[in-house]
């Protein structure tokens, strides 16, 4: 079961990079470029501090909904979905 879930995630990631849906792939590439630029300009200590503060925020500030990137990636079709 776990190996199947990992394979499904790998297929989704491969589909994202293989231009099956050019609009989503273009969005992903632009997001990666922006993230690379931010990480290049910002010192690592600041990135680690902000990431740690975000990860350890109070439970009342956390959302019950999944994050937008996680939700986008979960809705992406895998090869198992296409075989049906």
C-alpha positions as CSV (number, residue, x, y, z in Angstrom):
1,X,0.0,0.0,0.0
2,X,2.7,2.5,0.9
3,X,4.8,1.6,-2.1
4,X,1.8,2.2,-4.3
5,X,1.3,5.6,-2.8
6,X,4.9,6.5,-3.3
7,X,4.7,5.3,-6.9
8,X,1.6,7.4,-7.4
9,X,3.3,10.5,-6.1
10,X,6.3,9.8,-8.4
11,X,4.0,9.5,-11.4
12,X,2.3,12.8,-10.5
13,X,5.7,14.5,-10.2
14,X,6.8,13.1,-13.5
15,X,3.6,14.2,-15.2
16,X,4.2,17.7,-13.8
17,X,7.6,17.9,-15.5
18,X,6.6,16.1,-18.7
19,X,4.4,18.9,-20.1
20,X,1.3,16.8,-20.1
21,X,-0.6,19.9,-19.1
22,X,1.6,22.9,-20.2
23,X,-0.3,25.5,-18.1
24,X,0.4,23.7,-14.8
25,X,4.0,22.9,-15.8
26,X,4.6,26.5,-16.7
27,X,3.2,27.6,-13.3
28,X,5.4,25.0,-11.5
29,X,8.6,26.2,-13.4
30,X,7.8,29.8,-12.6
31,X,7.2,29.0,-9.0
32,X,10.6,27.1,-8.8
33,X,12.4,30.1,-10.4
34,X,10.9,32.5,-7.9
35,X,11.7,30.2,-5.0
36,X,15.3,29.9,-6.3
37,X,15.6,33.6,-6.5
38,X,14.3,34.2,-3.0
39,X,16.6,31.5,-1.6
40,X,19.6,33.1,-3.4
41,X,18.9,36.6,-2.2
42,X,17.9,35.7,1.4
43,X,20.5,34.4,3.9
44,X,20.0,30.9,5.1
45,X,19.6,31.8,8.7
46,X,16.6,34.0,7.9
47,X,15.0,31.3,5.8
48,X,15.6,28.7,8.6
49,X,14.2,31.2,11.2
50,X,11.1,32.0,9.2
51,X,10.5,28.3,8.3
52,X,10.9,27.3,11.9
53,X,8.6,30.0,13.2
54,X,6.0,29.0,10.6
55,X,6.3,25.3,11.4
56,X,6.0,25.8,15.2
57,X,3.1,28.3,15.1
58,X,0.3,28.1,17.7
59,X,-2.5,25.5,16.9
60,X,-5.2,28.2,16.8
61,X,-3.3,29.8,13.8
62,X,-3.2,26.5,11.9
63,X,-5.7,25.8,9.2
64,X,-7.7,22.5,9.0
65,X,-7.5,22.7,5.2
66,X,-4.5,21.2,3.4
67,X,-2.0,23.6,2.0
68,X,-2.5,24.9,-1.6
69,X,0.6,23.2,-3.1
70,X,-0.3,19.9,-1.4
71,X,-3.9,20.2,-2.6
72,X,-2.8,21.0,-6.2
73,X,-0.4,18.1,-6.2
74,X,-3.0,15.6,-4.9
75,X,-5.5,16.6,-7.6
76,X,-3.0,15.9,-10.3
77,X,-3.8,12.7,-12.2
78,X,-1.5,9.7,-12.0
79,X,-1.2,6.8,-14.5
80,X,-3.5,4.7,-12.3
81,X,-6.3,7.3,-12.7
82,X,-5.8,7.3,-16.4
83,X,-6.1,3.5,-16.7
84,X,-9.7,3.6,-15.3
